[in-house]
Amino acid sequence: MNKNYKGRKALGKAGLVAFLIAMALMFICPMVFTVLSSFKDNTEIFSDPFALPKSFRFNNYVEAWNGANMSTYFINSLVISIATVVILAVVSSMAAYALSRFNLKCGKALTIFFLAGMMIPVHTILVPIAYMIGKFNLKNNLVALVLIYVAFSLSFSIYVLQRFMKGINRSLEEAAIIDGAGYFQIYARIVLPLTVPAISTISIFNFLGAWNNILFPLLFINDDKLKPVALGLLNFNGERGSAYGPLMAAIVITVFIPMVIYLLFQEKVESGLAAGAVKE
């Protein structure tokens, strides 16, 4: 009986490992194909997709960066994403601190209000947003685009930070109050440093969301000088769709920054999510 159990357990582990390997290959193969194709011409891409390039065509990247104006799109996306992350980190941390630490009369109502924001599909309010953008003449305005991203990510950010802050030991704050610290000093010098893992978590998600978003720029940004990289890549595909080497190079440029940021901060993301899940 014991041998049968061990056999089933080993078989289950082998099946799990095989499944994980298959999933890894499913995600890795498109990435390998894209990177290899970014150094090839059309003939090499179609003749042997996964073979190494006969000669590395770095000019594909030069064409994508300069000729297709990807440099401008890249900088626009960087500015938009960083601004979104900074504003969300400041606003959501302040709101989460107030909701988790003060016994507000409307505290529960505010929490439910913010949670409700996570349940509203983006597509259901596109018409009102488009009306407001047109009414206030905010088309082709990067500040308005950043504020839209902030509005749609605020509920998630507040929820994660609020759950995390509730697990912070209040004795530290009580000691600070005895020493004469005000609420803002407690927030800035005690709560905020302890909340860095959770802030890192929401910042990664918010950065990726702003970087990869194509819906709002497609609706509200027409000026080529203001387009983000996701929309620029869409235009690149339409203008130079037959040149697959530069197109693949443009895709690599687009995904490079988010991938590097996630690889650098993945431990903080995981620790932030885990801490928020277990603390009460």
N, C-alpha and C positions, 0 to 999 in steps of 0.2 A: 504493500500500500504506500509505504514511504517512498519506494523507488518510483512508483507511478506518479506520485505527487511531484517529486524532483524532476522527473522527465517532462511532465506537463509545464512545470515552471520554466525549465530550460527552453522548451519549445516556444513558450510565450515570449521569453526574452529574445529568442532568435527572431521570432516574427516581428517584434517591436523594432529590433535593430534593422531588419530588412525594410520595414516600412519607413523608418527615419532616413535610411540611406536613399530609398527611392524618392522621398520628398526633397532631400538635399539635392539630388541630381536634377529633379524637376525645376528647382530654383536656380541652380548653378549653371546648367546648360545654356539657358538664354543669355545669361551674363557673359559666359565665355564666348558665345557666338557673337555678341555685340562688340566685345572688346577686340576680338580677332578681326572682325569685319571692318572695324574702324581704321585698320591699317591696310586694307585691300582696295582693289578696284572692283567693278561689277563682275568682271570675268572670273576673278578668283573667288568672289563670294558665292557665285552660283555653281562653279565647277567643283569646289571642295570647301564647304562652309566651315568645317571645324579644323582644317589644316592650318599650320602656321603660315603667315604671309611669306611669299618668296622674297619680297623686299618691303620693309616697313615704310609705308607712305605717311610720314608725319605731316605732309602737306594737307592731308584730309582735315587734321585738327586746325591748321592755319586757315584753311578755307572756311571751316565752320566758325572759328573764332572771329575772324576779320570779315571775310566775304559775306557771311550770312548774318553779320551784326550780332552774333551770340554774346560778344563781350558786353555790349550795352544791356542786353536782356539779363545776363548773368548778374551784373552790378545792380540792376533794378530789383531783381529777386532778392539779392543779398540785403539791400537796404530795407525792402518791405518786410522780409522775414525777421531781421534783427529788431526792427521797430516794433513789430507785433509781439515778439517774445518779451522784450523789455517792458512794454506797457502792460501786458498780461501778468507778468511776474509781479509788478508793483501793485496793480489794482486788485488782482485776485488774492494776493497775500494779505493786503489790508482788509479786504472784505472777509476773508476766511478767519483772520485774527479776531475781528469784531464778532462774528457769528459763533466762534468756538469759545470765546473767553467771557463775553458779556451776556448777562441775562436780559436780553432785550425783549420787550413786550411783543414785538413783531418778529422776533428771531426765527421762530418756526415757519411763519408765513414767508419770510424772505428766503429761507432755505428751500421751501417748496417751490417758490417762484423761480429760483435759480435752477433747481432740478427740472422744472417744467421746460426750461429752455433747452435742455438736452433732448427732449422728446419731440421737438418741433422739426419736421423735415425741412431742409433748406429750400427745396423746390416749391413748397407751399407758400413761401413769402417772397418769391422773386419779384412778383408784380408790384407789391408795395415798396420794396427796396428800389426797384427801377423807377417808380414814380417819384420817390424822394430824391434820388440821384438827379433825375431830370428837373425836378421842381427847384432844387437848390443849385442847379448848374454845377454839379460835382463830377461830371463825366471827365475822363482823362485826368483824374486827380488821385495821386498816390496816397495822400493822407486819408481820403475817403475810403480807399481800398483797405488800408491798414485798419481803420475803425470798424469796417465790416468784418474783417477777420477776427478782431478783438471781440466783437459782439457775439460771434458764433462760437468762440472758444472759451468765453468767460465762464459759462456754467460748469463745464468740465474742470477747468482749472480751480475754481472755488471749491468744488466738491472734493477733489483730491487733497487740496491743502487743508481744508476744514477737517477732514478725517484724520489727516496726519497730525495737525495741531492739537486735536483732542487727546492724543496720546502723550503729549509732552507733560512732564511732571510739573505740577503747579507750584511745588515748593520753591523752585528757582525764582519764579515770579514773585512769590510772597516775600522771599528774602530781599529781592530787589526793591519791593515796595517799602519794606521796613527801612532800607537804606536811603529812601527818599526818591527813588526813580519814578518817573511818570510813565503813563501807559505807552507813549510813543517810544520812550527810551527802552522799555521792556520789549516792545515789538522789534525795534531796530537792533538791539544789542544781545537779546536772549532768544526770542522766538525765531527771528529770521535766520540767524546762523544755524539753529537746530533744524530748520526746515529746508536746508539746502538740498538734501536728497529728493524731496518731493518737488521742489522748485525745478531741479534738474529734469525730473521726469516730465512735468508738464511743458517745460521749455522745449524738450526734444520733440514731443508730439505737436506742439504749436508751431515750431519751426518747420517741421515736415509738412504740416497742413498748409501753411502759408506758401511754402516753396512749391508744392505740387498742385496747388489749386489752379484750375484753369477756367472754372465756370464764371466767377465774378470778373476776372480780367477780360474774358471773352465778351461779356456783356457791357462793361463800363470803360474799357481801355481800347481806344482806336489809334492813338498816336504811337507810331513805331518806336519813338524815343523813350516811351514810358512802359512798354510791354515787358512783362516778366518772362523768365526763361521758359516756363511751360507753354505759354502762348507763342513765344518766339519759335519754339520747336515745332509747334503745329504749323506755323507759317513756313518754316524751313521745309517741312514735308511737302507742303503744297507747291512751293517755288522750285525746289530741287529734289523732288521725289524720285527722279530717275538716277541720281547720283547717290548710291547707297553707302559708299564709303564715308563721305562727309556727313551724311545723315546719321550713321552709326557713331561717328566722332562727336556729333552734337548731342546725341543721347548720352554718351559717356560723360561729357562735360556737365550735362544736366543732373545726372545722378551722383556725380563725384562728391560734391559737398555734403549732401544728406548722408551718404554712406560713411564718409569719414567722421562726421559728427556723431553718428550713432555708434560706430565702432569705438570711438574715444570715450563716450559717456554711457555705454550700455550697462556697466556695473551700477552706476548711479540710478539709471532708469529702473533696473530690476530691484535694487534695494529700496527705492522710493515706493514702488508699487507694493512690494512685500510688506514694508513697514505700515503703509496705509491700510493694508488688508487685515493686519492682525491687531493693530492698536485700537483701543476704544477710549 
